[in-house]
Every structure is written in structure tokens, then in C-alpha cells.
Amino acid sequence: MASDNRTAMLEKIADLHAEQTKAVEAGGKYIQRHRDRGKLTARERVELLIDEGSAFLELMPLAGWGSDFAVGASMVTGIGVVEGVECMIVANDPTVKGGALNPWSVKKSFRAADIAAQNGLPTINLTESGGADLPTQKEIFIPGGRGFRDLTRSSARKVPTVSVVFGNSTAGGAYVPGMSDYVIMVAEQAKVFLAGPPLVKMATGEETDDESLGGAEMHSRVSGSSDFLAVDERDAIRQARRVVARLNWRKQGDEPAPTYAEPELDPENLLDLIPTDLKEPFDPREAILRIVDGVGTDNEVAFDEFKPLYGSALCVGWARLHGHQIGILANARGVLMSNEAQKAAQFIQLANQKDTPLLFLHNTTGYMVGKEYEQGGIIKHGAQMLNAVSNSKVPHLTVIMGASYGAGNYGMNGRAYDPRFLFTWPSAKSSVMGPAQLAGVLEIVARQSAESKGLPFDEAGFAPTKQMVEQMIEEQSLPYVLSGMVYDDGVIDPRDTRTVLGICLSVINNQQVEGAMNFGVFRM
């Protein structure tokens, strides 16, 4: 069985790599044309910007998947280390429609801004964009103003933004460098103006040209909108690194343990864990012990489980990951019952009491239903868990390993509950309920409707509808669909989970971690 699971997961991972490659190659023939002009691609700019040998955690690489727009949404976003400082990096991809921003680009940029704000990260914008994708302006114009608001609010919090302008940054895009704390422009390439020469001619009758209207030289010598003039792209990136080096940046959070052990069990075997049929349960401890630090000199066990005999369908406990202390909640069996909900609520309060971040590992079909459980108070107990998740102030990380259905998605800190980071495995599925269950519910409703009218239920006639609904829900619950809609921060290879979470925990500690003082009323 493990071999079957591995084979299925490896196929999903190969498919994931193929989809991610679509984002890398989204510019098609324009990539070479861009290079022929002596320009670097967005990813090449990022690679030169970050510290040599350091990791770049790309976020939302599949944004726009399944839409009419290129995978990646004409933008590269992620977290990289620049001169020892963790920064949010946002790079326009000018090989995709000139870097024009479509609705998914806007959504992706907003999510990047949220991550930067929540974790106190300086932002570096690598700018070269033709502005809004005009055919979709009605979806971009009104919400798009938030981007400028975010820039100024970040500056007010003493979290700076550095803009490096490599090419066009026109119309509304001109306000990106205009509202940044530091601006670097590339000579003979950067063009920053509210209106280009043709529009100026139409509006005022004035004859002008790109350079005198908005060139890097003019902005560096005359308008003062540029702080540094770079001779070429590599010089611009060098100057951006020097700006970051002079920020006097200090992390406010706790330092991780200086040494830690590698996981007790081999992370490679994470590929064996997830059943091909998500209705089959698996022991999340097997995953936990392949993600968290192994036994070191300062702890007796890798995973210190809390309340192991109570509410056993939910596994909770304490561990360290890359030296950072964390609390973990993981579904041991798909369903959440009253005991599990109460156990989770208590554990979340304890994590807040001692200022410890929480990691949620999803494989849930939701909260238990039925007369016995309703009479036993499943609603109020589930509400206790939701209350605790909603009002918890410590950072939350979420990984959807398998199923994440119904209110179980909410109780386990799904996207609607603002986790600092949320990633999915290629095996993940998320929807209001499982496809078979939802189609079955519709069949029951249709049957009851027919009976109420005194008509026979046409089971054969309803079969195609049932099959269509089941297939539709199955497709809509797949990880690429959710990732394309920016409902996660990326689909990841399970074997990379430890590294990805380690980066996230380091990022979180740019700010002090402080738990909630008040959770409001728990219905007892």
C-alpha cells in the first residue's frame, strides 16, 4: 500500500512541476526577445538580488491557474534574504503582456502585502510593468488603489519599501516608486510618468519625449523622484542590496535554539503516507515526526503530545522546528467531535498563554453530525474551537495534507481565518463536503421533492446530473484550482514541508510573538 501511495504522490509531484514550469515559461518567445535587449528576466533579477546560496521561498506561483491569464499572473513574489534581511520581493514579469496587471496579479500583490504587513517585512519591488490590463480595468481600478495605501501605511510603521525601476512604470504604476521609501532607476530604461507623450499631446497639446517626461536621468537630476541612478540592471540590484544593508534592521522576535537535531524519521517517506483514497485515515504522527526536530539535548521527545487519550481523533502537542518552538494540531481521523473541539480550544489557549506559534495539519471531513452528536452539543463545542482559532493572536501556519471539508476547514484554520501562511500538498482537496456526499445530498433532496408532489423519482434520469455534480465538485476541490484563486500560498512537495515551515517560522520572528489576552465568551 505504501508503494501505491508513493507512486500516486510522485505522479502528482511530477504534474505539479509541470504546472510550475508554465509560470516560469509564461513569457514564451518574448523571454528571448527580452534578453536580446540586454535585460534580465524577473527571476534572474530576484536571483541576483538575494544573498548568494540563500533560499527564495516563491509564493503563489500558480496564481491565475485555470483562468484566461498566464499561470503566475505576470508576477513573481516570494521571500528572500537580502544582506541578511528577510524581505518580501515582488517582481513584475515584463515578458508576459509587458508585465500588465490583471485581476489575479492584483490579488497576488495584495496577498504579498498582507504577508509583509503581518510579519513586518521590508518590501523590494522590481518594477517593469505596462500598468493595468485595460480590458479588465473594471476589476482592477477600484481595488487597485489599496496597493498605494499599503505602501504608505508600511512606511508609517517604519517598514520600508525599496523600488527598483527597470522599465515602464506608468500611469497608476508611477505611484509605486512615488510612494516608496527608496527608489532606484535604471538609466535609459526606466520610464516613470503619469501620462506618456501621446496622452500628454492629447490632453495639453504639448510635444515631449519619454526621457524628458519621465526618464531615469530626469527623475534623478530634476524631479527628485529617483534617489539613485543606476548605469544598468546589475548596478541597480547592487544598489538595492546596499540600501537594505543600511536599514539597520533588527528582528524583534525570539531567537531559535542555536542547535537542533534532524527529524526522527526520514522526510522522504512522507510520500508513502497519504492514501490514494482520502477516506482512508492515516496517523499524522508519522508526518509530524518527519517534519519537526528530532530529540536534542534539551528535550526528551520530538513530539510531546497533549491529552493523548482524550479526543483521539485530533492529535495535538508541542515540538520544535528548526529550533523554533511550535504547537501542532493534526487530524488523526477525519471527523471532529465534541471532545476534539474542546481539546483544541484548550490547547490553543495554552499556546497563547505561552506565546507559541501554532501549526495546523489538515485531513478532516468536518464536524460530526447526527442526533446523538447534536444533542451532545457539537454545535457549541465546535463554536468553542472556532472561537479559539478566531481570537488566537499567536501566528498560525496551515498545511492541507489531505481532505479539508466543511466547517473542519474553518476549525483547522483555513484561509478564511487568516493564517500567516497556508500551503497545500498535491494530495489536498477542499470543498464544502466530499464530491460523493454533496451529489448524494442533491439526490436525496430531488427524491424528497418528487415524493412531496406524489411523483415517482426518476433515478436513471437523475444519474447524469449526479455524475456531473460529483465531477464538478471533484475538479473544483483540487489544489491547483484553489492555488490559482490564491486561496493558498503555494502547492508544495511534501518533502519540502520542513524547509518551507522553517523559513516561515524565521519570518514570523521579525516581530515579537504575543498571545491573546481575551477570547470572549465560550458557550459552555
N, C-alpha and C positions, 0 to 999 in steps of 0.2 A: 504493500500500500504506500509506504514512504517513497518507493521508487516511482510509482504512478504520480504521486503528489509532486515530486521533484520534476518529472518530465513535463507535467502540465504547467508548473510555475516557470520553468526555463523557457517554454514556448511563449508564455505571457511576457517574460522579460525581453525576449528577442523582439516581440511585437512592440513593446514599449520603446526599445532602442530605435526601431524603425520610425515610430511616430515622432520621437525626439529629433531624429535626423531631419524630418520635414521642417522643423523650426530652424535648424542650423542652415539648411539649404533653401530657405524660403525665397531668397532673392534670385535664385535661378541664374540665368545668363547675366543678370545685372551685377552679380558678385564680381566676376572677372572685369566687367566694364568699369566698376568702381575701383578695382585695384589698378587697372590700366591708367587711371587718372592720378595714380600715386597716393591713393587714400587707403587707410586701414579699414577693415570691416569692424562692426560693432564688437564682436567677440575678440578680435585682435586688440582693439583698444582696451577692453577690460583686462585681457591677459597682461598687457604691458603695464597697466595701472596698478594691479595688486602686487604685493610682495612676492618676490621670486620663491617658488617652492610652496607657496601657501595655497589653501583650497579656496575655491569660489563656489558658494552654495547658490546655484541658479534656482530662482523661484518662478513658479507659474510658466514653465517653458511650453506648456500645451494650451495656453490661453487662446481662445478663438477656435479650438478644435471643433470640427463639425459645423462651423459657420461658413459664410461666404468669404471669409477673410483668411489670410495665410496663418498657419499654425505659428504661435508665438506672438501674434498681434503686433508685428513690426517693432518689437521692443525686446531688449534683453534686460532682465532685472535679477538682482541677487545680492548676496552679502559677501564681501571680500575684505581682506586685511590690507590696508594701505599705510605704510610706515608704522606698522604695529597697531593701527586703529581699525576696529571693525566698522565698516561703512556700508550703507545702502548704496548700491550702484544702479543707475538707470541709464541705459544706453539705447538711443534710437537706432533702428536698423535702416539706413538710407537706401539699401538695395531693395527694400520692399515698398513699392509705391512712394519712393522718396522719403520714407520714414513717416508718412502721413499717419495721423492718429485716427483709428476707427473706434467704435464703441467698446471693443474688447481691450484696446490699448488704454483707453481711459479707465476702465475698470481695473486693469492690471496696475496702472500707475497709482490709483487710489489705494489699492491693497498694499503696494510698496510703501506708500506714505504712511499708512496706518502702522505697518511693522516698524518703520523708522521712529515714529512718534511713541509707540508703546514701549520700545526698547531703548530710546534715547540715542539713536544712531545718526551721526552726520551723514548727509547725502551728497553723492557726487553724480551730477548729471552730465553725461557725454552726449551733447546735443547736436543733432543734424536732422531736421525734420521740416517737411513742407507744410506743417500745420495740420489742420483738421481735414479729414476725408470729407470733402464738401457734399457728396451725395448723401451722407449720413449725418449732416450737421445738426439736424433736429434732435438727434440722440446724444450729441456731444456738447453743443453750445451751452445749454443751461447748466448741466452738472459740471462741465469742464472748468468753470470758474473756481471750483473748490481747490484745484491744484495750486492756484496762485495764493489762495487763502492759507493753504497748508505751509507754503514756503515762508510766509511772513510769521505765522504762528510758531514754526520751528525756530526761526531766528529769535523770536521773543523769549523762547525757552533756553536760549544760549546753546542751541544745537544747530550748527551752521550748515549751509548748503553751498557747495562749490560747483559752478557751471563751467564746463569746457565746451566752447562752441567751435565745431569743426566745419560747419557749413551753414545751410539755411536755418534761421530761427526767426520766422517772420510772423506778422500779424499778432495773434494772441500768444504765439510761441516766443515773441520778443520779451514778454514779461517773465519768462523763466529765468534768463540771466538778469533781467531787470530787477527781480525780487530776490536774487541770490546774494549771499554774503560775500562771495568771492567769484570773480569772473575772469576767465582766460579765453582769449580769442586767437584763432589761427590766422596769420597774415595771408591775404589773397584768397582765403577760403570762406571765412565767417561772413555772414550777411544777416545783420540784425536790424530790422526796421518794422514799424507798424504797418507800412504800406510800401510795396515795391514801386519802381519807376512807372510802370503802366498805370497803376491806380492813382499815384500822385498826379500824373498827367491828366487823368480823367477828372480828379477831384479839384485840382487847383490850376491846371494848365502849365505847371512848372515842368521844365525839362531837366532831368537829372540822371544819374547812373548809380549802379549798385554800390560802388566803393564810396563815393561822396555821400550817399544816402545812408549807408549802414555797414560799411566795410570795417574790418578789424582795426586798420590803421587809423581811420577817422575816430572810432569809438575810444581808442587808446590815447589819441592825441588831442581830440577836440571835445567830444561829448562827455568823456569820462565814464562811459558805461562799461568800459573794459578796464580791469585792474592790471592785467598783464598781457603783453603782446607776444605770441609765440611765433617762431620762424617757420615751424612745421608741426605736424601732428605729434611726433615723438617729443619735441620740445614742449608742447602743450601738456602732454601727460607727465613729463618730468616736473614741470612747474606745478601741476596739480598735486603731485606727491609732496613737493616742498611745502605747499600750503597746508596740507594735512599734518605734516611733521611739525609745523609751527602752531598747531591749535592748542597745545598744552593740555591734551586730552587725558582725562583720568577716569577709569571705571569706578563706579560708586558701589557696586555690589560686593558680595563675599568672594574671596579667593577660593578656588577649588583646592582639594587636598593636593599637595605637591607630587605625590606618587600614588599610583593605583595599579591594581592588577587587571590583566585582560580577563574577558568573561570566562566563567567556569566551563561553559560548553562552547563548541565551535559554531560561530555565526553562519558558517557555510550550510549547516543543517537546518537553518530557518526555511530553506526551500522544501524540506520534507514535511513541514508541519501542517500547512493549510490543506485540508481535504478538497478534492475537486468538487464535491457536493458540500456547500456551506451549511447544509442542515446537519452535517456530522460535526459534533463538538470536538475540540482539541484542548489540551491542557496549556493555558497561557504561560504557566511557569516555565515550560520548555522554551518559550520565546524570551521571557524575561531573563533567564539565565544565559541567554546568548546575546543579550543587549547590554546588561548592566556590568559594572566592575566585578571582578572575582574577589575572593577572600584576600584581604590585605592584612597588614599588621595591626590595624586599628578596628577591625570588625571581625565577628565570628562567623557570620553567614553572609552570602552575597545578597540574598533577598530575605529580609526579616518580615515575615508575614504577620499581619494583624488580624485578630479574630478568625483564625483559620477554620474553626469548627462551626462558625455561625454564618449563615448566608453564604454557603459554599459555592453558589453559582457566580459569585463575584469574588475575585481574588484581589486583596489589597495588601500593601506593605511598603516598607522602606528599603531603599537601596542607594548606591552611588553610581553615577555615570560620568566617566572621565573626571572623577574626583568631586563632582557636584552631588550633594545630597538631594534626593527626589522621593516623592511619594508616588506609588503606582496603583492604578485601578484597572483591572483587566477582567474581561468577561470569561469565566471558566466554563459556563454553559450559556447558551444564547439568551435565555429568558431571565428577566429581572423580577424578583418577587419582593414582598414586603421586607423580609429580613435583609436582602441585599440592598434595598433602597435605604433602610435605616443605618446599616453598616457603612454605606458610602457617605451618608450625611455626616456621621460621627467622624469618619476618617478625614473628610475634607475640612471639618472644623479643627481637627488636631493639626493638620498641615498648616492652616492659617495661624494657629496658635504659636507654632514654632517657625513661621516664615519659610516654608519649604515648598518649592515648585511641585506641581503635580503632572504626571504623565497618564493619559487615558489610552488604553489599548482596546479597540472596539472589536467585538464579534458578538453582536446582540440582535435578537429578533424583536426586542421591545419588552414592555412590562406585561406581566401575566394577566390574562383575562379569564372570566368565568365567575359564576355566582359565589363560589366559596371565597375567591380572592377579593371580589368586590365587597362582600360582607366583612372580610378581614381587614379592609381599609387600604387596599392597594393604591387608591387614588391619593389619599392623604400621605401615605408613605412615599409614593413616587414624587409627590409635591415637595416633601422634605428634601429629597435628593436634588430636585431641580432648584429648590431654594438655595441649598448649599453651593451648588455649581454656579448659580447666577450671581451670588453675592460674595463668593470667594475672591479675594484680592491677590492671592499669590499667582504667579504666572502658570498658565496651563499649556501643556503640549498634548497634541492628539495624533494618534496614528490609527487609521482604519485598516485593520488587518484582513478582516473577513466581512461578515454582514454588519450592517448598521441601519436597522429598520425602525420605523415608527418613532415613538417617544424615547426609545432607547438611544437613538442618535442624540436627542436633546440631553437626556440624563448623563450620557457619557461625554458631554461637552463637544457637541458637533459645531459646525460653522456658526450657527445662529447664536452660540454662547461665547463668541469672541476668544477662542484660544489664541495664544501668541503665535503659534504655528500649528498647521494641520497638514499632515501628509497621508497619502494612501498607498497601499500595496497594490500591485496589479491584480490581486485576487479580490479586491474590495468591491462591495456592492452596497448601494444606499438608496432607499426609497421609503415611501410611506408604509409599505409592507412588501413581503416577497411577491414576485410575479404570480405564482400559482395561487397564493392566498387572495390577492386582490381580484384576479379573474374569477376565483371561486365565489367571492363575496358578490360580485356583479351577477353571477349566475343565480345565486340564491335570491337576490333582490328581484331579478327578472321572473324567476319561478313564482315567487310570492305575489308579484304584480299580476301575473296571468291567473293565478288561483283566485285572487280577490275579485277578478272580473268574471269568474266562472268559466275560464277558457283553459284548454289543455296547454301545457308548456311544451313548446317545440324544441326539444333538446338537440335534435340534429341540426335544426336551423340556427340555434344559438352557438353551436360548436365553432364555426368560423370566427364569430365575434370574440368568443372566449380565447381562442388561439391568438387572434390579432392583438387583444389587450395584453395577454401574457407576454407575447413577443415584444410589444412596445415598452412595457414596464421593464422587461429584462434589458433592453437596449438603453433605456433612459437611466438605469441604475448602475451602469458600468463606469469604471473610474475615468476613462477618457472624456466621457460626456460631462461628468462633474468637474473634472480638471479644466476642461475647455471653458466652462462657465465661471471659472475662478472660485469654485467652492472649496478648493484645497490649494496648498502652496506647491504641490507637485506630486506626481506619482513616482515612487522610488523603488529600487531593487531592495527587497527585504534585507539583504546582506549589508546594505549601506545604512541601515537604520541607526546603528550605534554612532557612526560618524556624523550623520545628519543631526541627531539629537544632541550630540556633544557640541557641535557648532552652535546650535540654538541655545543651549544652556549657557554657553560662554557669552553669547549675545545678550541674553536676558540680564546678565550681571553687569551690564553697563549702568544699570540703575539698581538702587537698593531694593531688595525684595521685602515687602511688608505685607503681612496677612490682614484679613478683615477683623475689625473690632466688633461688628454687629451684623447679624444675619436676619434681622427682622423676626417675625412670628413664625414659628414652626407649628403647623396644625398637628396636635397630638391625638 
